[in-house]
Each structure stands twice: as structure tokens, then as C-alpha cells.
Amino acid sequence: MQGDVKLTEAQKDEAALWHVKRAGGALTASQEQEFDAWLNADTGNRLAYDQMRVLWA
């Protein structure tokens, strides 16, 4: 459950960086793989990124 996930400052910072990179234009294939790996590595990463997208929508 998402409500049980406590995000770290590092996750929030990384999510912000990924959001900026993705909003800034096309990523290379390597960057896309790196993003996907980060996103899927931890439930908190995905939650942090989703929150960042909503914040900047």
C-alpha cells in the first residue's frame, strides 16, 4: 500500500532529477534503461516519481 511507504530525501531528489531530465527532451536508450531500472528498483522510487509528476503537472 502506498500509504505505508516512507520516502527518503534521496528518493525525492532522484525523482526530481529524473522528472527534469524527462521533461527536457528525449533520453538516450541508455538513460531510459537507467530510469527504468531506478523506477523498478523500489516501490518508493515509483511513488516519489509519481508524486513529482503530479506536483509539476
C-alpha positions as CSV (number, residue, x, y, z in Angstrom):
1,M,0.0,0.0,0.0
2,Q,1.4,3.4,-0.9
3,G,0.4,5.0,2.4
4,D,2.8,2.6,4.1
5,V,5.8,3.8,2.0
6,K,8.1,6.4,3.7
7,L,10.1,8.2,1.0
8,T,13.6,9.2,1.7
9,E,15.1,12.6,0.7
10,A,17.3,10.8,-1.7
11,Q,14.3,9.2,-3.5
12,K,12.6,12.6,-3.7
13,D,15.8,14.2,-5.0
14,E,16.3,11.5,-7.6
15,A,12.7,11.7,-8.7
16,A,13.0,15.4,-9.2
17,L,16.2,14.9,-11.3
18,W,14.5,12.3,-13.4
19,H,11.5,14.4,-13.9
20,V,13.6,17.3,-15.1
21,K,15.6,15.0,-17.5
22,R,12.5,13.5,-19.0
23,A,10.7,16.9,-19.3
24,G,13.7,18.4,-21.0
25,G,13.6,16.1,-24.0
26,A,14.3,12.7,-25.3
27,L,16.5,10.5,-23.3
28,T,19.1,8.2,-24.8
29,A,18.4,4.5,-24.8
30,S,20.9,4.1,-22.0
31,Q,19.3,6.8,-20.0
32,E,15.9,5.2,-20.5
33,Q,17.3,1.9,-19.2
34,E,18.8,3.7,-16.2
35,F,15.5,5.4,-15.5
36,D,13.5,2.1,-15.8
37,A,16.0,0.3,-13.5
38,W,15.7,3.1,-10.9
39,L,11.9,3.3,-11.2
40,N,11.5,-0.5,-10.7
41,A,14.2,-1.0,-8.1
42,D,12.0,0.2,-5.2
43,T,8.3,1.0,-4.6
44,G,9.3,4.3,-3.1
45,N,11.1,5.3,-6.3
46,R,8.0,4.9,-8.3
47,L,5.9,6.7,-5.7
48,A,8.3,9.6,-5.5
49,Y,8.4,9.9,-9.3
50,D,4.6,9.8,-9.5
51,Q,4.3,12.5,-6.8
52,M,6.8,14.6,-8.7
53,R,4.8,14.3,-11.9
54,V,1.6,15.4,-10.2
55,L,3.4,18.2,-8.5
56,W,4.6,19.6,-11.8
57,A,1.6,18.8,-13.9
